[in-house]
């Protein structure tokens, strides 16, 4: 019964983990001995691996991150120190785990497509995948409670639940609205411009996270 319950609960997750490996095995003979696994900001491949490693490394990373999301929260003392908020945080992390796995599955499928000779606008597709991932993460970030594993983990958010909640509430909105804006304006941008805009957005969000949580700490200290 436990196995059946696990399969029902993790069925979509299993699909994301297994699908790239199944397709790689099914069309193995059609792939070249060297496959592209990395692209520069202009969308040109600049890194290759042997077929065996190149087609399985991303599914392996996906499996590893799934294991981290699945097991590490059970060991996080901050999650277990507040039983009232435990289920809320575990639910958010479950959503993040599934969304991250879906994105890594997409990455694996893109590598398979390029290796199989299917033309792909890699930079634009990857950027859109990350932006959709950010939409999911940002939409649920406000429900995440202090932990050492996921979220905006600065010294000030980890040491003060109020600063944690305020930073994640605003940070979630920035992730959602910023991702939506880039998803809309991309139709007026080249793939290279979209990637540059995405990198600026990522760096800006990281700087804001540190600065905002610190400003809240200073305000409370005064």
MODELLER restraints for C-alpha pairs under 7 A, 6 or more apart:
rsr = mdl.restraints
at = mdl.atoms
rsr.add(forms.Gaussian(group=physical.xy_distance, feature=features.Distance(at['CA:13:A'], at['CA:98:A']), mean=6.13, stdev=0.5))
rsr.add(forms.Gaussian(group=physical.xy_distance, feature=features.Distance(at['CA:16:A'], at['CA:101:A']), mean=6.27, stdev=0.5))
rsr.add(forms.Gaussian(group=physical.xy_distance, feature=features.Distance(at['CA:16:A'], at['CA:102:A']), mean=5.81, stdev=0.5))
rsr.add(forms.Gaussian(group=physical.xy_distance, feature=features.Distance(at['CA:16:A'], at['CA:105:A']), mean=5.50, stdev=0.5))
rsr.add(forms.Gaussian(group=physical.xy_distance, feature=features.Distance(at['CA:17:A'], at['CA:59:A']), mean=6.37, stdev=0.5))
rsr.add(forms.Gaussian(group=physical.xy_distance, feature=features.Distance(at['CA:17:A'], at['CA:62:A']), mean=6.65, stdev=0.5))
rsr.add(forms.Gaussian(group=physical.xy_distance, feature=features.Distance(at['CA:17:A'], at['CA:63:A']), mean=6.45, stdev=0.5))
rsr.add(forms.Gaussian(group=physical.xy_distance, feature=features.Distance(at['CA:17:A'], at['CA:105:A']), mean=6.77, stdev=0.5))
rsr.add(forms.Gaussian(group=physical.xy_distance, feature=features.Distance(at['CA:20:A'], at['CA:59:A']), mean=6.82, stdev=0.5))
rsr.add(forms.Gaussian(group=physical.xy_distance, feature=features.Distance(at['CA:20:A'], at['CA:105:A']), mean=6.73, stdev=0.5))
rsr.add(forms.Gaussian(group=physical.xy_distance, feature=features.Distance(at['CA:20:A'], at['CA:108:A']), mean=6.07, stdev=0.5))
rsr.add(forms.Gaussian(group=physical.xy_distance, feature=features.Distance(at['CA:20:A'], at['CA:109:A']), mean=5.99, stdev=0.5))
rsr.add(forms.Gaussian(group=physical.xy_distance, feature=features.Distance(at['CA:21:A'], at['CA:56:A']), mean=6.96, stdev=0.5))
rsr.add(forms.Gaussian(group=physical.xy_distance, feature=features.Distance(at['CA:24:A'], at['CA:55:A']), mean=6.80, stdev=0.5))
rsr.add(forms.Gaussian(group=physical.xy_distance, feature=features.Distance(at['CA:30:A'], at['CA:116:A']), mean=6.73, stdev=0.5))
rsr.add(forms.Gaussian(group=physical.xy_distance, feature=features.Distance(at['CA:31:A'], at['CA:115:A']), mean=5.84, stdev=0.5))
rsr.add(forms.Gaussian(group=physical.xy_distance, feature=features.Distance(at['CA:31:A'], at['CA:116:A']), mean=5.68, stdev=0.5))
rsr.add(forms.Gaussian(group=physical.xy_distance, feature=features.Distance(at['CA:32:A'], at['CA:51:A']), mean=6.75, stdev=0.5))
rsr.add(forms.Gaussian(group=physical.xy_distance, feature=features.Distance(at['CA:32:A'], at['CA:115:A']), mean=6.83, stdev=0.5))
rsr.add(forms.Gaussian(group=physical.xy_distance, feature=features.Distance(at['CA:33:A'], at['CA:50:A']), mean=5.71, stdev=0.5))
rsr.add(forms.Gaussian(group=physical.xy_distance, feature=features.Distance(at['CA:33:A'], at['CA:51:A']), mean=4.93, stdev=0.5))
rsr.add(forms.Gaussian(group=physical.xy_distance, feature=features.Distance(at['CA:34:A'], at['CA:48:A']), mean=6.22, stdev=0.5))
rsr.add(forms.Gaussian(group=physical.xy_distance, feature=features.Distance(at['CA:34:A'], at['CA:49:A']), mean=5.56, stdev=0.5))
rsr.add(forms.Gaussian(group=physical.xy_distance, feature=features.Distance(at['CA:34:A'], at['CA:50:A']), mean=4.63, stdev=0.5))
rsr.add(forms.Gaussian(group=physical.xy_distance, feature=features.Distance(at['CA:34:A'], at['CA:51:A']), mean=5.32, stdev=0.5))
rsr.add(forms.Gaussian(group=physical.xy_distance, feature=features.Distance(at['CA:35:A'], at['CA:48:A']), mean=5.40, stdev=0.5))
rsr.add(forms.Gaussian(group=physical.xy_distance, feature=features.Distance(at['CA:35:A'], at['CA:49:A']), mean=5.61, stdev=0.5))
rsr.add(forms.Gaussian(group=physical.xy_distance, feature=features.Distance(at['CA:35:A'], at['CA:50:A']), mean=6.31, stdev=0.5))
rsr.add(forms.Gaussian(group=physical.xy_distance, feature=features.Distance(at['CA:35:A'], at['CA:51:A']), mean=5.82, stdev=0.5))
rsr.add(forms.Gaussian(group=physical.xy_distance, feature=features.Distance(at['CA:35:A'], at['CA:54:A']), mean=6.08, stdev=0.5))
rsr.add(forms.Gaussian(group=physical.xy_distance, feature=features.Distance(at['CA:35:A'], at['CA:115:A']), mean=5.53, stdev=0.5))
rsr.add(forms.Gaussian(group=physical.xy_distance, feature=features.Distance(at['CA:36:A'], at['CA:45:A']), mean=6.03, stdev=0.5))
rsr.add(forms.Gaussian(group=physical.xy_distance, feature=features.Distance(at['CA:36:A'], at['CA:47:A']), mean=5.82, stdev=0.5))
rsr.add(forms.Gaussian(group=physical.xy_distance, feature=features.Distance(at['CA:36:A'], at['CA:48:A']), mean=4.36, stdev=0.5))
rsr.add(forms.Gaussian(group=physical.xy_distance, feature=features.Distance(at['CA:36:A'], at['CA:49:A']), mean=6.59, stdev=0.5))
rsr.add(forms.Gaussian(group=physical.xy_distance, feature=features.Distance(at['CA:36:A'], at['CA:111:A']), mean=6.97, stdev=0.5))
rsr.add(forms.Gaussian(group=physical.xy_distance, feature=features.Distance(at['CA:36:A'], at['CA:115:A']), mean=6.85, stdev=0.5))
rsr.add(forms.Gaussian(group=physical.xy_distance, feature=features.Distance(at['CA:37:A'], at['CA:47:A']), mean=5.66, stdev=0.5))
rsr.add(forms.Gaussian(group=physical.xy_distance, feature=features.Distance(at['CA:37:A'], at['CA:48:A']), mean=5.37, stdev=0.5))
rsr.add(forms.Gaussian(group=physical.xy_distance, feature=features.Distance(at['CA:37:A'], at['CA:49:A']), mean=6.68, stdev=0.5))
rsr.add(forms.Gaussian(group=physical.xy_distance, feature=features.Distance(at['CA:37:A'], at['CA:54:A']), mean=6.35, stdev=0.5))
rsr.add(forms.Gaussian(group=physical.xy_distance, feature=features.Distance(at['CA:37:A'], at['CA:111:A']), mean=6.43, stdev=0.5))
rsr.add(forms.Gaussian(group=physical.xy_distance, feature=features.Distance(at['CA:38:A'], at['CA:45:A']), mean=5.66, stdev=0.5))
rsr.add(forms.Gaussian(group=physical.xy_distance, feature=features.Distance(at['CA:38:A'], at['CA:46:A']), mean=5.80, stdev=0.5))
rsr.add(forms.Gaussian(group=physical.xy_distance, feature=features.Distance(at['CA:38:A'], at['CA:47:A']), mean=4.75, stdev=0.5))
rsr.add(forms.Gaussian(group=physical.xy_distance, feature=features.Distance(at['CA:38:A'], at['CA:48:A']), mean=6.91, stdev=0.5))
rsr.add(forms.Gaussian(group=physical.xy_distance, feature=features.Distance(at['CA:39:A'], at['CA:45:A']), mean=4.09, stdev=0.5))
rsr.add(forms.Gaussian(group=physical.xy_distance, feature=features.Distance(at['CA:39:A'], at['CA:46:A']), mean=5.33, stdev=0.5))
rsr.add(forms.Gaussian(group=physical.xy_distance, feature=features.Distance(at['CA:39:A'], at['CA:47:A']), mean=6.77, stdev=0.5))
rsr.add(forms.Gaussian(group=physical.xy_distance, feature=features.Distance(at['CA:40:A'], at['CA:46:A']), mean=6.26, stdev=0.5))
rsr.add(forms.Gaussian(group=physical.xy_distance, feature=features.Distance(at['CA:41:A'], at['CA:192:A']), mean=6.08, stdev=0.5))
rsr.add(forms.Gaussian(group=physical.xy_distance, feature=features.Distance(at['CA:41:A'], at['CA:195:A']), mean=6.81, stdev=0.5))
rsr.add(forms.Gaussian(group=physical.xy_distance, feature=features.Distance(at['CA:42:A'], at['CA:192:A']), mean=5.56, stdev=0.5))
rsr.add(forms.Gaussian(group=physical.xy_distance, feature=features.Distance(at['CA:43:A'], at['CA:122:A']), mean=6.05, stdev=0.5))
rsr.add(forms.Gaussian(group=physical.xy_distance, feature=features.Distance(at['CA:43:A'], at['CA:123:A']), mean=5.47, stdev=0.5))
rsr.add(forms.Gaussian(group=physical.xy_distance, feature=features.Distance(at['CA:55:A'], at['CA:112:A']), mean=6.80, stdev=0.5))
rsr.add(forms.Gaussian(group=physical.xy_distance, feature=features.Distance(at['CA:58:A'], at['CA:104:A']), mean=6.91, stdev=0.5))
rsr.add(forms.Gaussian(group=physical.xy_distance, feature=features.Distance(at['CA:58:A'], at['CA:108:A']), mean=5.64, stdev=0.5))
rsr.add(forms.Gaussian(group=physical.xy_distance, feature=features.Distance(at['CA:59:A'], at['CA:105:A']), mean=7.00, stdev=0.5))
rsr.add(forms.Gaussian(group=physical.xy_distance, feature=features.Distance(at['CA:59:A'], at['CA:108:A']), mean=6.47, stdev=0.5))
rsr.add(forms.Gaussian(group=physical.xy_distance, feature=features.Distance(at['CA:62:A'], at['CA:101:A']), mean=5.95, stdev=0.5))
rsr.add(forms.Gaussian(group=physical.xy_distance, feature=features.Distance(at['CA:62:A'], at['CA:104:A']), mean=5.90, stdev=0.5))
rsr.add(forms.Gaussian(group=physical.xy_distance, feature=features.Distance(at['CA:66:A'], at['CA:97:A']), mean=6.34, stdev=0.5))
rsr.add(forms.Gaussian(group=physical.xy_distance, feature=features.Distance(at['CA:66:A'], at['CA:101:A']), mean=6.92, stdev=0.5))
rsr.add(forms.Gaussian(group=physical.xy_distance, feature=features.Distance(at['CA:69:A'], at['CA:97:A']), mean=5.96, stdev=0.5))
rsr.add(forms.Gaussian(group=physical.xy_distance, feature=features.Distance(at['CA:73:A'], at['CA:149:A']), mean=6.89, stdev=0.5))
rsr.add(forms.Gaussian(group=physical.xy_distance, feature=features.Distance(at['CA:76:A'], at['CA:147:A']), mean=6.68, stdev=0.5))
rsr.add(forms.Gaussian(group=physical.xy_distance, feature=features.Distance(at['CA:76:A'], at['CA:148:A']), mean=6.54, stdev=0.5))
rsr.add(forms.Gaussian(group=physical.xy_distance, feature=features.Distance(at['CA:78:A'], at['CA:146:A']), mean=6.33, stdev=0.5))
rsr.add(forms.Gaussian(group=physical.xy_distance, feature=features.Distance(at['CA:78:A'], at['CA:147:A']), mean=5.08, stdev=0.5))
rsr.add(forms.Gaussian(group=physical.xy_distance, feature=features.Distance(at['CA:79:A'], at['CA:86:A']), mean=5.73, stdev=0.5))
rsr.add(forms.Gaussian(group=physical.xy_distance, feature=features.Distance(at['CA:79:A'], at['CA:146:A']), mean=6.93, stdev=0.5))
rsr.add(forms.Gaussian(group=physical.xy_distance, feature=features.Distance(at['CA:79:A'], at['CA:147:A']), mean=5.69, stdev=0.5))
rsr.add(forms.Gaussian(group=physical.xy_distance, feature=features.Distance(at['CA:80:A'], at['CA:86:A']), mean=6.28, stdev=0.5))
rsr.add(forms.Gaussian(group=physical.xy_distance, feature=features.Distance(at['CA:85:A'], at['CA:145:A']), mean=6.99, stdev=0.5))
rsr.add(forms.Gaussian(group=physical.xy_distance, feature=features.Distance(at['CA:88:A'], at['CA:143:A']), mean=6.65, stdev=0.5))
rsr.add(forms.Gaussian(group=physical.xy_distance, feature=features.Distance(at['CA:89:A'], at['CA:143:A']), mean=6.86, stdev=0.5))
rsr.add(forms.Gaussian(group=physical.xy_distance, feature=features.Distance(at['CA:89:A'], at['CA:144:A']), mean=5.11, stdev=0.5))
rsr.add(forms.Gaussian(group=physical.xy_distance, feature=features.Distance(at['CA:89:A'], at['CA:145:A']), mean=5.73, stdev=0.5))
rsr.add(forms.Gaussian(group=physical.xy_distance, feature=features.Distance(at['CA:92:A'], at['CA:140:A']), mean=6.37, stdev=0.5))
rsr.add(forms.Gaussian(group=physical.xy_distance, feature=features.Distance(at['CA:92:A'], at['CA:143:A']), mean=6.89, stdev=0.5))
rsr.add(forms.Gaussian(group=physical.xy_distance, feature=features.Distance(at['CA:92:A'], at['CA:144:A']), mean=6.23, stdev=0.5))
rsr.add(forms.Gaussian(group=physical.xy_distance, feature=features.Distance(at['CA:96:A'], at['CA:137:A']), mean=6.26, stdev=0.5))
rsr.add(forms.Gaussian(group=physical.xy_distance, feature=features.Distance(at['CA:99:A'], at['CA:133:A']), mean=6.24, stdev=0.5))
rsr.add(forms.Gaussian(group=physical.xy_distance, feature=features.Distance(at['CA:100:A'], at['CA:133:A']), mean=6.94, stdev=0.5))
rsr.add(forms.Gaussian(group=physical.xy_distance, feature=features.Distance(at['CA:103:A'], at['CA:129:A']), mean=6.30, stdev=0.5))
rsr.add(forms.Gaussian(group=physical.xy_distance, feature=features.Distance(at['CA:103:A'], at['CA:133:A']), mean=6.98, stdev=0.5))
rsr.add(forms.Gaussian(group=physical.xy_distance, feature=features.Distance(at['CA:114:A'], at['CA:120:A']), mean=6.56, stdev=0.5))
rsr.add(forms.Gaussian(group=physical.xy_distance, feature=features.Distance(at['CA:123:A'], at['CA:191:A']), mean=6.06, stdev=0.5))
rsr.add(forms.Gaussian(group=physical.xy_distance, feature=features.Distance(at['CA:123:A'], at['CA:195:A']), mean=6.75, stdev=0.5))
rsr.add(forms.Gaussian(group=physical.xy_distance, feature=features.Distance(at['CA:124:A'], at['CA:191:A']), mean=5.14, stdev=0.5))
rsr.add(forms.Gaussian(group=physical.xy_distance, feature=features.Distance(at['CA:127:A'], at['CA:195:A']), mean=6.51, stdev=0.5))
rsr.add(forms.Gaussian(group=physical.xy_distance, feature=features.Distance(at['CA:128:A'], at['CA:183:A']), mean=6.87, stdev=0.5))
rsr.add(forms.Gaussian(group=physical.xy_distance, feature=features.Distance(at['CA:131:A'], at['CA:179:A']), mean=5.16, stdev=0.5))
rsr.add(forms.Gaussian(group=physical.xy_distance, feature=features.Distance(at['CA:134:A'], at['CA:175:A']), mean=6.03, stdev=0.5))
rsr.add(forms.Gaussian(group=physical.xy_distance, feature=features.Distance(at['CA:134:A'], at['CA:176:A']), mean=6.73, stdev=0.5))
rsr.add(forms.Gaussian(group=physical.xy_distance, feature=features.Distance(at['CA:134:A'], at['CA:179:A']), mean=6.61, stdev=0.5))
rsr.add(forms.Gaussian(group=physical.xy_distance, feature=features.Distance(at['CA:135:A'], at['CA:175:A']), mean=6.45, stdev=0.5))
rsr.add(forms.Gaussian(group=physical.xy_distance, feature=features.Distance(at['CA:135:A'], at['CA:176:A']), mean=4.84, stdev=0.5))
rsr.add(forms.Gaussian(group=physical.xy_distance, feature=features.Distance(at['CA:135:A'], at['CA:179:A']), mean=6.28, stdev=0.5))
rsr.add(forms.Gaussian(group=physical.xy_distance, feature=features.Distance(at['CA:138:A'], at['CA:172:A']), mean=3.94, stdev=0.5))
rsr.add(forms.Gaussian(group=physical.xy_distance, feature=features.Distance(at['CA:138:A'], at['CA:173:A']), mean=6.33, stdev=0.5))
rsr.add(forms.Gaussian(group=physical.xy_distance, feature=features.Distance(at['CA:138:A'], at['CA:175:A']), mean=5.05, stdev=0.5))
rsr.add(forms.Gaussian(group=physical.xy_distance, feature=features.Distance(at['CA:138:A'], at['CA:176:A']), mean=5.30, stdev=0.5))
rsr.add(forms.Gaussian(group=physical.xy_distance, feature=features.Distance(at['CA:139:A'], at['CA:172:A']), mean=6.02, stdev=0.5))
rsr.add(forms.Gaussian(group=physical.xy_distance, feature=features.Distance(at['CA:139:A'], at['CA:176:A']), mean=6.37, stdev=0.5))
rsr.add(forms.Gaussian(group=physical.xy_distance, feature=features.Distance(at['CA:141:A'], at['CA:168:A']), mean=5.90, stdev=0.5))
rsr.add(forms.Gaussian(group=physical.xy_distance, feature=features.Distance(at['CA:141:A'], at['CA:169:A']), mean=6.82, stdev=0.5))
rsr.add(forms.Gaussian(group=physical.xy_distance, feature=features.Distance(at['CA:141:A'], at['CA:172:A']), mean=5.25, stdev=0.5))
rsr.add(forms.Gaussian(group=physical.xy_distance, feature=features.Distance(at['CA:142:A'], at['CA:165:A']), mean=6.82, stdev=0.5))
rsr.add(forms.Gaussian(group=physical.xy_distance, feature=features.Distance(at['CA:142:A'], at['CA:168:A']), mean=5.29, stdev=0.5))
rsr.add(forms.Gaussian(group=physical.xy_distance, feature=features.Distance(at['CA:142:A'], at['CA:169:A']), mean=4.51, stdev=0.5))
rsr.add(forms.Gaussian(group=physical.xy_distance, feature=features.Distance(at['CA:142:A'], at['CA:172:A']), mean=6.16, stdev=0.5))
rsr.add(forms.Gaussian(group=physical.xy_distance, feature=features.Distance(at['CA:146:A'], at['CA:158:A']), mean=6.14, stdev=0.5))
rsr.add(forms.Gaussian(group=physical.xy_distance, feature=features.Distance(at['CA:146:A'], at['CA:161:A']), mean=6.54, stdev=0.5))
rsr.add(forms.Gaussian(group=physical.xy_distance, feature=features.Distance(at['CA:146:A'], at['CA:164:A']), mean=6.55, stdev=0.5))
rsr.add(forms.Gaussian(group=physical.xy_distance, feature=features.Distance(at['CA:152:A'], at['CA:168:A']), mean=6.89, stdev=0.5))
rsr.add(forms.Gaussian(group=physical.xy_distance, feature=features.Distance(at['CA:152:A'], at['CA:209:A']), mean=6.76, stdev=0.5))
rsr.add(forms.Gaussian(group=physical.xy_distance, feature=features.Distance(at['CA:154:A'], at['CA:210:A']), mean=6.53, stdev=0.5))
rsr.add(forms.Gaussian(group=physical.xy_distance, feature=features.Distance(at['CA:156:A'], at['CA:163:A']), mean=6.83, stdev=0.5))
rsr.add(forms.Gaussian(group=physical.xy_distance, feature=features.Distance(at['CA:156:A'], at['CA:213:A']), mean=6.06, stdev=0.5))
rsr.add(forms.Gaussian(group=physical.xy_distance, feature=features.Distance(at['CA:156:A'], at['CA:214:A']), mean=6.28, stdev=0.5))
rsr.add(forms.Gaussian(group=physical.xy_distance, feature=features.Distance(at['CA:156:A'], at['CA:217:A']), mean=6.25, stdev=0.5))
rsr.add(forms.Gaussian(group=physical.xy_distance, feature=features.Distance(at['CA:157:A'], at['CA:163:A']), mean=5.16, stdev=0.5))
rsr.add(forms.Gaussian(group=physical.xy_distance, feature=features.Distance(at['CA:157:A'], at['CA:164:A']), mean=4.19, stdev=0.5))
rsr.add(forms.Gaussian(group=physical.xy_distance, feature=features.Distance(at['CA:157:A'], at['CA:213:A']), mean=6.37, stdev=0.5))
rsr.add(forms.Gaussian(group=physical.xy_distance, feature=features.Distance(at['CA:158:A'], at['CA:164:A']), mean=6.64, stdev=0.5))
rsr.add(forms.Gaussian(group=physical.xy_distance, feature=features.Distance(at['CA:163:A'], at['CA:213:A']), mean=6.38, stdev=0.5))
rsr.add(forms.Gaussian(group=physical.xy_distance, feature=features.Distance(at['CA:163:A'], at['CA:216:A']), mean=6.44, stdev=0.5))
rsr.add(forms.Gaussian(group=physical.xy_distance, feature=features.Distance(at['CA:167:A'], at['CA:212:A']), mean=6.97, stdev=0.5))
rsr.add(forms.Gaussian(group=physical.xy_distance, feature=features.Distance(at['CA:167:A'], at['CA:213:A']), mean=6.05, stdev=0.5))
rsr.add(forms.Gaussian(group=physical.xy_distance, feature=features.Distance(at['CA:186:A'], at['CA:194:A']), mean=6.10, stdev=0.5))
